[in-house]
């Protein structure tokens, strides 16, 4: 699973100076849904009302998501070379799950799996990776308020690997 091998150890706690740190949190309670508007390239992208159907979300061209990804990568490179108070703010952290665009810019800091997971898919599709670790309840509880639009044609850069290895049924044993 190549998408998992690119991970870096999380920041260690004070007692684990040389060890990787991870924590599993099963139940997260999202903050109250508050509709926010994010501006990217002089265009506003408001978060959508949770009652809005996915098919009624505004369309976001895949080219915009490609620019989000490029802007994000450029900002990361610039941030590493010079981190000053005058640096421009990071571009939005938008990800795509099942052709729905989610604004995870603020949520990434509260994600139980860490922000690196979200940042590694900014501007890209991460549908199968998302569904491997989350269910419909988590999406409904935490994801519905993060939707900003729908898109099409954004591809996942990783090929999905089979979930189960071995025989396809118990009768084969």
N, C-alpha and C positions, 0 to 999 in steps of 0.2 A: 504494500500500500504506500506508494510514493508520496502521497499527500500527507501522510503521517510522519514520514521520515525526515521531512524538512523542518520539523519542530525544533525549538530551542528550549533548554531548561528554563522553567519559571524562576523568578527571582527568589533566592533562598531566604528563609526567615533568619533571624539573628542567631538561632541555635544550629542552623544547617548551612554553614558557610560554604561547604564544598559539595553539597548534595542537591539534586534537583527536587523541587517542591511542587506538589500538585494536591488539589483538594477536590473532592466530589461533593457537590451540593445538589441534592435531589429536588428540593422544593424552593423555587424562587418566587418571590412576590414582587411583581413589577410595580414601579411607582405609578401613581394615578395617571391615567392617560390624559395627556395635555397636547392638543394639536399644536405643532410647531411648524415653522416655515424655514427651510434651508435655502440659501441662495447659492447657485453655482453657475458661473459664467453669465452673470447678470440676469439669470432667470430664477424665479421662485418655484420651489418644489415643496408644497405644504404636505404635512402628514395628513392622511385621509381619515375620515370618521370610521371607527370600527364597524359601523353598520353598513358601510358601503360595500357592495358586492365586488369581488375581484374583477369581474368583467366590466364594471363601471369605473374602474380606476383610470386616471389619465395615462395616455401612452407615453413612454419615454423611449426615444430612439436608442438602439444599441450603440450608436456612435457616441452618444452622451456618456454612456457607461464606460466606453473605452477611454474617453477623455478623463473620466473620474479616476480610472485605474492609472493612467499615465501621470495625472496630477499628483495622485497619492504617492506613486513611486518616486517622482521628482522631489516631492516634499520630504520624503524619508531620506533621500540622498542629501538634500540641502540641510536637513536637521542634524545629520551626523557630522557634516563638515563645519557648520557653525550654528550653535544654538544660542540665539540672543533673544532679548525681549522684543526686538523690532522685527523678528521673523514673522512673515504672514501666517495666518492660521492654517491648519491642515485642511485639505479638501474633505468633503464628506466621505464617510465610510459606508457606501452603499453596496449591498450584496443582492444577488438574485437567487430566489428559491422558487422553482416551478413557474418561471416567467413573471413573478411578482418582485418588484424592487422594494427592498427594505432599507430604511435609513438607520444604520446601527452606530452612527457617529457618537452619540451619548451612551447608548446601551452597551457598547463594547467594553466599557469600564466596569460594568456590572455583570457581564456574562460569566456564569459559573465556571466555564472552561477556560477563561482568560481572554484577553483582548487579542492575543496573537492569532487565535483561531479565526476571528472575524477579519482582522487586518490582512491575513494571507489570501482572502478572497474578495477584496475590495474591487468593485467594478466587474466581477465575474459571477458565473453560476456556481453554486455549491449545493445543489439540490440533493444529490444522493448522499453527500457527506452529512448534510443536516439531518436527513431522515434516518441515518444510521444511529444517531445519538439522541434524537428527539421524537416525540409523538405528536399527534394532533392536538392534544391538550396543551402541551407547552407552546405550540404555535399559536393556538387560540388565545392563551393567557398572556404571552409575552410578545408575540409577533404581530398580531392584528393592528395594534396601535403604531407600529413602525412602518407600515406600508405607505409608500409615496406614489406608486404607479405600477404599471404593468409594462412588459416588454416582450420581445420575441427575438429569436436568433442568437442569443447569448449562450455560448457553449461552455461546458465544463472542461477545463484543461486536463482533467484526469479521467481515465477510463475506469468505469465502475467495475470493481472486482466482485466475483461471486460471493454471496454471503455465507454460503455453506460449502464446505469441501467434503467430498466423499459421495457415498451412495445417495440416490435421490429419494429412496423410500426405505422403510424398515423391512419390507419384503425382500430387498436385495441382500440382507445380512444373511 
